[in-house]
Amino acid sequence: MATQWTDHPATSNTHIRAVHINELRSAVDCNRSAYGLPGYAWTDVPVSSSIPIRAIHFNEIRTAIQDLWNRKSMGTIPNWSVGSAPSSSRPISARDINDLRGWLNQYENTGGLRGPKRGIHLRNNGDLRTSELQALQMFTPGLAVVLSTDVLRPAMLNYLKSIQNSAEIFIRHVPPNAPHWSYAPIHGSYSLYDPTYRYTYNYDKATQKSPGDVATEIITLANSLKANGLTSFRWVTGNEPEIEWAIDGSVSWWIRFWTDVQHYYRDIYDQLEAQGRPCEIYPPCFHAIRMRSGG
């Protein structure tokens, strides 16, 4: 989710203030930290009412954002909208603030997360209770995770809407049964779930959904969420299979199964893209593939 800005967009009537510079620096440093880059060595920290806003402040932020763009192979940041960089001979413009914000938001919208998070996993299989909502008022999360089967519950949805401008919201898609059972994979061959392990009774070939079915399911839910006011969210798969499922301690089995789940969600992503609705999907953490991002 992209950073929200003070006085946005800046206009010819906007007084460029210290908060605008400090806000950009903070957001840049959070993003840099999330992807292993050190905080930038800013000039005049913090900018305040007693420190004149200078061209160097703007040019440093651009350089720091370019580092982020390089991290994600996004190319070279475009030229300033005014046509040249702020300098002693070129007055600072409101468009300079909008340029920097836009370049950073563009990075964030390709999957950049705004720094280390204090997060919370919300209740499973039910709506938020009054006591839970009261407890949540004492906690300001930077990240919230919720099951796809719970996200439209009234109290849950209202809470997520209340924090969507300040928190990353991840929806854990509840996966259909045994992803590799009953469809021809688009990307290569899948190994089959070994029936000698436990929990085989949980998987029913007859109810398995194809990647196309799941893509339609995700699009339908996304449309419902946006219609109900939740406009900024990402997707993550459920955390099955778990390591403890391999009761003989075999590492090879659950690595194979997680790989299958990854392939399954890659096929789902291709179906979403084919329907013109690419989105971010974060598959299981082992050998994680971060999908391309979109709207």
N, C-alpha and C positions, 0 to 999 in steps of 0.2 A: 504494500500500500504506500502510495507516495506521501511525502511530508506535506502537512498543511501549513500555510504561510500567513503571517500577519500582514494586513493591508494588501490583499492579493485580488486582482493584479494591481501592480503599481501603475499610477497614471501621472499625467503632468501636474495633477493637483496633490500628489502624494509627496510629503516631505520624507526624504530618505533619512532614516533614523538608525541609531546604533543597534536597535533590536533586529533590524533587517540583516545587518552584517553578522551579528552574533548568532542569529538563528540559522543562517546559512552555514556558518562555520561548524556549529554544533551538529547539524544534520550531516554535513560532509564527514566529520570525524567519526560519527556513529557508523556510517556506511563503510568508511575506510577500516575501522576496527573489525567490522563483521567479516571482511574479506582479507584480513591479515596484513593490512597496511598500517603504519604508525600514524598517530595524530600529526596533522600538518603544523609546521613551525610558523604560526601566524605572527604577523607584525601588529603590535599594539593589542595586547590581550588583557581584558576584553576591551572592545571599543565602547566608549562611554560618552556622555554629554560633554565631557571636557576634552575629548580627543577628536579632532576634525576627521571626518570620513575622507579617505584619500583613494586615489586611483590604485595604489598598490594593494589595498584591501580587496578590490574587485579582481584584479589580475591574479592574486594568490588563490582565490577561491576557484577561478577558472582552471588554474594549473592543478589544483587538488582534485577537481572533478575529472579532469583529463586522465589523471592516474587511475581513477575508478573505471572510466571508459576503457582504458587500456587493459585493465584487469579482465574485462568481459569482451575484449576484441570488438568494441563498438566503433572503432575508427577515430577520426579527428573531430573534435567539437567544431561546429560551424563558426563562422565569423560573427562578431557582435552585430546586433541588428542595426546599430547606429552606423556601422561600416568600418569602425576602427576601435582599438582598445582604449579604455579610459586612460587619460594621461594628463600631464600638467597643462597641455594645450587644448585638451578636449574635455568639456564639462561632463560630469557624471549625469547620466540620464536614468529616468525611471525604467526605460527599456533594458538597461544593464542589469537591474535587479531581476526583472522578468526573465531575461536570458539565462542567468545563473540558476534560477529556480527551475526553469524549464529543462535545462540540461541535467540537473540533478534528478528531477522527477522522471525524466526519460530513462535514466539509469535505474532508478528504483522500480519503474514499471517493467523492466526486463528481469526482475527477480531479485534486485538488491534489497537486503533487509537492513533496517535502520539500527544496526548495532546490537550489542548484547541485550537480551530480553529477560525480564521477569515475567514468566508466563503462567497460565493456569489451564488445566484440562477440566472443562465443565462436565457436569453430571451426565452419566450414560443412562439411556432408556427411561427418560422421564423429564418433566419440566422442572425448572428451578423452583425450589420452595422459598417461602417468605424468609425463613431463617438464613438460607443460602444467599439470597439477595441482600439481606442486611450485612452479612459477612463480607460480601463482595464490595460493599461501599467503602470498606476500610482498606481495599487493595486496588492499586492502579496497575493493571497488567500492561505489559508491552506486547503481549502475544496471548491469544486465546484459541483453544482447540475445542471443537464440538463435533459430535457425530452427525452425519448427514440425516439420520433418522430423527434427530432431536432438534435440529436447527430451526424448524418452523413452529416449534411449540411457543405459545404466546409470550410467556415470561422470558424464555431463552432468547427469542428473537428481539424483544424489546431491549434486553440487556446488551446484546451484541450491537444493536443499532446505536446505543448510547456510547459505546466505546470505539466505534469504527473509525473515528477520526484520529485516534491516538494509539490504537493497537493493531497489530497484524492479526487477522482472523483466518485460521485454517480450519477447513471443514474436512473431517475424516470420513471419506467415502466408505460406507460399509460395503465391503466387497461381496459379490455373489459367490456361491459355493465353488470351491476348487477351480480357480481360473483356467487351468489348462486341460480340463476334462473333455469338453465336447464341441470344440470348434477347430477348424483348420487354421493354424497360426499363420499370420502374415509374414512374420519374421523368423524363418527357420523352424527347426523342430523343437518340441518341448519334451522333457522327461516326464514320466507319469508318476503320480503319487504312489508310493509303495504301500500296498494294502496290508503289509505285515505290521505297520505302525498303528497306533491307536487313533481314535477319532474318525476312522473311515466312515462311520455311520452318519457323520455330519454332512457328507457330500453326496448330492443327488444329481446324477447326470441329467435327469429330465428337467431340472429347474435351473440348470446353468444358463447364464446370459452370455450372449456374444458381445464382443467389443462394441458393435454398432448399437445394440440394445442399451448397454451401459452409457455410451455417449449420449444417446437420446435422453436417458434418465438424468444425467448430469445437466444437460441443457435445460430440461424441464424444471429441475430444482433451481438452477441459477436464475431462470426467468421468474420463478415464484419469489425468490429472495429479493431480486431487484424490484419487483412489483410491490413488495412489502417494505421497501425502504432500506434493505441491506445491500449496499452497492459495492463494497470493497472486501474481497475475500479470495483465498487461494484454496487449493485442494490438496489433500494428502491422503494416501491410501490407509486402510486399516492396518494394524500391525501384525496381522496373521501372515504367515505362520510364525509361531514362537519357537525359540530354541528348545524349550522343554518338551515339545511334541516328539522329538526324536528320542524315545525312551532308552535306546541302547547307547546313547551318547555319540551317535554317528554325526560328525560334522557335515559330511558330504551330502546327507539327505536334505537338511534345512537350507544349506547353501543353494542346492539345486532348486528347491521349492521357491525360495525367495527370487531366484533368477527368473523362474517361470512367471511369478507374479509381476516382476518388472516388465517382462516381455508383453504380458497381457495388457498392462497399463500403457505401454508404448503403442500397442495396437489401438487401444481406446483413444489415445491422443491423436493418432492418425485419422480415426473416424471423426473426432471433433474438428480437426483441421479441414477435413473433406467437407464438413457441413458449415464451414465458415465460422466456427466458434472455437478457435484455439484458446487454451487456458493453461495455467500453470498446474502441473500435477507432480507431486513429490512422491516417488515410489518408495518401497521399503529401504531402510537405511543401509543395508548391506549391499555393496556394489551399487550404491544409489545412482540412478540416472536422473539428472534434473532436466525435465523437458523444456523445450522452448516455451516462451511465454507469449501471451497475447491478451485480448480483451476478455 
